[in-house]
Structure formats: structure tokens, C-alpha cells
Amino acid sequence: MLTAGKRLAVFSIREGKGGSIWVRAGSAFVNKDGSLNVLLDVLPLDGKLHVREAADKRDGAQATGGRYASDPELESGLVGGHS
């Protein structure tokens, strides 16, 4: 349920060779009137975003079956590839 002050996480989900890769794209916050403010750090390549309640990165990755781009294994080139 969206309640005022709730912090949400914004992701871009990309399909990779090993399954889904969840790239943290930013954050969102619920306003008093139920609307959202979305703050993006990156733009998704496919124009799609996924918003869910913010949680610990490791717990969220296991619950969704995906991997996060902030994982050290992924920073080596699977996601982005820019230095």
C-alpha cells in the first residue's frame, strides 16, 4: 500500500545470459496526496521502469530471483560496460 513518506526503489530490468539483471535506476517517494516523486539516476534503454518498496539489495535480489547491477560480479562488464 502506498502511504505518504514511503520510500520506493526504481529499477530497469534487463534480460542477460544468466537471467534477469535488475539495474537500480533511482528512487521514488510517496507524497501526502498519494502521488509519486521519481528521482532517476539513469534512463532505461527500453523505456520501462519497475517500482517497488525499497528493501535491502541482497534480500530484494533473492526474493525476485534477479541480480543487481551493483553486485561486484556484474560491474566487470555485464551491465553498462563503461568505466
C-alpha positions as CSV (number, residue, x, y, z in Angstrom):
1,M,0.0,0.0,0.0
2,L,1.3,3.4,-0.9
3,T,1.4,5.7,2.2
4,A,2.9,9.2,2.5
5,G,6.6,9.2,3.2
6,K,7.1,5.6,1.9
7,R,10.4,5.1,0.1
8,L,10.4,3.1,-3.2
9,A,13.1,1.7,-5.4
10,V,13.1,2.2,-9.2
11,F,14.7,-0.5,-11.4
12,S,15.3,-1.2,-15.0
13,I,15.1,-4.9,-15.6
14,R,17.3,-6.3,-18.4
15,E,17.5,-9.8,-19.7
16,G,21.0,-11.2,-19.7
17,K,22.6,-14.5,-20.5
18,G,22.2,-15.7,-16.9
19,G,18.7,-14.4,-16.3
20,S,17.2,-11.0,-15.3
21,I,19.6,-8.2,-14.3
22,W,18.0,-5.6,-12.0
23,V,19.7,-2.2,-12.5
24,R,18.9,0.3,-9.8
25,A,17.6,3.4,-11.8
26,G,16.7,5.6,-8.9
27,S,14.2,6.2,-6.0
28,A,10.6,7.3,-5.6
29,F,8.7,8.8,-2.7
30,V,5.0,8.9,-2.0
31,N,3.5,12.3,-1.4
32,K,0.7,13.2,1.1
33,D,-1.8,13.1,-1.8
34,G,-0.7,9.6,-2.9
35,S,1.2,10.9,-6.0
36,L,4.9,9.9,-6.6
37,N,8.1,11.9,-7.0
38,V,10.5,9.8,-9.1
39,L,14.2,10.6,-9.0
40,L,16.2,8.8,-11.7
41,D,19.9,8.4,-11.7
42,V,19.9,6.6,-15.1
43,L,17.5,6.2,-18.0
44,P,16.3,2.7,-19.1
45,L,17.3,1.6,-22.6
46,D,13.9,0.1,-23.3
47,G,11.9,2.9,-21.7
48,K,10.4,0.6,-19.0
49,L,10.8,1.1,-15.2
50,H,9.8,-1.1,-12.3
51,V,8.9,0.5,-9.0
52,R,8.7,-1.5,-5.7
53,E,9.1,-0.9,-2.0
54,A,12.7,-0.2,-1.1
55,A,14.4,-3.1,0.6
56,D,17.9,-4.3,1.4
57,K,19.6,-5.1,-2.0
58,R,20.6,-8.6,-1.2
59,D,17.1,-9.5,0.2
60,G,15.4,-8.0,-2.8
61,A,17.6,-9.8,-5.3
62,Q,16.9,-13.2,-3.7
63,A,13.1,-12.5,-3.4
64,T,12.8,-11.6,-7.1
65,G,15.2,-14.1,-8.5
66,G,17.2,-11.3,-10.2
67,R,20.7,-9.9,-9.8
68,Y,21.6,-6.3,-9.1
69,A,24.0,-4.3,-11.3
70,S,25.7,-3.1,-8.1
71,D,27.0,-6.6,-7.5
72,P,30.8,-6.8,-7.9
73,E,30.4,-9.7,-10.5
74,L,28.3,-7.5,-12.7
75,E,30.4,-4.4,-12.6
76,S,33.1,-6.1,-14.5
77,G,31.2,-5.7,-17.8
78,L,27.8,-7.4,-17.9
79,V,26.0,-4.2,-17.2
80,G,26.9,-0.9,-18.9
81,G,30.5,-1.8,-19.7
82,H,31.7,1.8,-19.3
83,S,34.5,2.9,-16.9
